[in-house]
Structure formats: structure tokens, C-alpha cells
Amino acid sequence: MQVEEQAVRPVLNRLRRAQGQLAAVIAMIEAGRDCKDVVTQLAAVSRALDRAGFKIVASGMRQCLGETAAGDPPMSEEELERLFLTLA
């Protein structure tokens, strides 16, 4: 599945934000910061990654259901459901 061009920039922005947040979590742990602060920041990383994943899946739905590369069969409803559930 390929991400539609118009979705690439927002996905990359979300992933870069998550990357920065994860670096902050690592720094917080190394600095011995309060557990509550670390968990709060880690939750933000998780949400950013989830949003990026959902955007990727949503933007690729047309390709998954019909258009395929090099003769690959379209994804079944069960395969799409499993794909969504991997993000849940």
C-alpha cells in the first residue's frame, strides 16, 4: 500500500513530532524525571504514532480495495480489519 501524495506531508510531520517526543521521553528517563511526567509524554508519543498510522491506512484505502501494484490482489475485508486492529 502506498500513501497518497497529499497525505505524505502530514504523516511525516506526525512521525517527526513523535520522534521528538520520544527523544524527550528518553531524556526525561535519563534525567530521573517524575514518573507521571514520563508517562504523560509517552502517551503523547503513542497518540502521535496512532494518528500517523490511521492517516496512512485511511489514505491507502482505495489502493487496498481496488487499485493494486503489479497485479497484486486487492485486500479482503478481513485483511483490512486486521490492518486497522494492528493500530488499536
N, C-alpha and C positions, 0 to 999 in steps of 0.2 A: 504494500500500500504506500502510495506517495502522498505527501501533504500538499494541498493546493497552494499555489504560489502566494495568494493573498493571506494565507494562514501562517506562512513560514515566519514572517517577522514577529507577530505576536507570540508564537510558540518559542522562538529563540529568545525574545525578551523575558518571557516567563522562566525559561530554563536558566538564563543568566542571573535573574533575580534569585532563583532558588540556589544557584551556585554560590552567590554572595552570602545568602542567608546560612548556607551550610558551613561556609568558611567562618562565619560569625559564631556558629554553634561550637565548632572545633576550638576556636579561640576562647570562647567562654568556658568550656570544659578545662582547657589548659590553664586558664587563669583562676580556676576554682570558684567560678560564679555560682550563685544560688541555683538550686535545682529547679525552682519554679521558673526562673528566667530562661534557663536552658530548655526546659520542656516547652515553654511558650514559643521560643524561637524555632525549635524543632517542628512544632505543629505548623508554623508558618511555611517552613520548607516543604513539608508534606502537602499542604494545600496548594502551593505553587506548582509542585510536580503533578499533582492530580489535575489541576486546571490545564496544564500543558498536555497531559495525556488525553484528556477529554477533547481538547481542541484538535489534536492530531486525529483521533478516532472520528470525530464529527466531520472534519474536513475530508476524510478519506472514505466516507460512507458511499458516495457514488461509485468510486472505483471498486469498493468491496462488493457492492451489489450487482454491478454490471460490467463496467469497463475494467479490463484486466490487461496486464502486460504479457506479451509473448504467449498468448493462448492459455494462460492460467485460468482455471475455472473460477467463477465468482464464488465469494464466500457464502456459505449457507447461513440461515438464521441462527442456528446453533453455534456456529463459529463466531458470528458477530456477538452473540450473547456472551460467550466465553471471553472474547476480547474486552468487552465492557466490564465484565466481572473481574478481570485482572486488575482493574483500576479501583475496584471497590474495597 
